Amino acid sequence: MKKPPRISCTYAIVDVERGRQALAKYLREHGGLPVVIHAVLTNPYGSDDGVSIEFSADVTKIEVAK
């Protein structure tokens, strides 16, 4: 199997389903919440704008960072 490329990222969007209202309230009251996201990048979501390309991902696990 070919070695995957080195990548870097500065932000992501997470589509929260369960707990979304509680999370929104928590963030309003306390600010950011550090999390660890395990995901599988599946395909490009957008096109190359000369700076970045967005990619879709299937989240396999998300947990509050300790």
N, C-alpha and C positions, 0 to 999 in steps of 0.2 A: 504494500500500500504506500502511496506517495505521502511524504511528510507534508502536513498542512502548513500554510503560510503563517508567518508571525503577523499578528494583528494588534491594533490598539483602538480604543473607543473612549469617548468622553461622555456619552449619555445614552440612555435607552428609555423606551416607553414600555410600561408594563400594563397590560389590560387586566385589572383586578376585578374578579367576579365576587367570590365569597369574602365578606368582611370589608367591602369597598366603602360603605358609609362610616363604619367605625374607623377605618384607616384615614379617610378624609378628615374626620373630626380630630383624630390624634395629631395629624400633621398640622392642622390649623392651630391647635393648642400647644404643641411641643416642638414644631419644626421637623426637620428631617429624621428619618428612621433608617439606620444602616441595615442593609440586608445582603444576603448572599443569594445569587440567582444561578441555578443550574439550568442550562438550556441547550437545545440542539439548534444551531443555525441551519435553516432549511433552504432558503433561496433569496435572491435579491428582491427587495420590496420596491425600490426606486431605481433611478438611473444615476450614473456618475455625474455629479455637478461640478467636478473639478476639485472638490475637497473631500467628499465622502460618498458612500453608497449605503442606504439603509438596507438591512436584512431582516427577514422574518425569522422568528425563532419559536420553537415549541418548548415552553418552560416545563421542566421535569420536576423541579423542586425549588421552593423559595423559603428562606428561613431568616429570622431576625439574627443579625450578626451578634456575636458575644463579645 
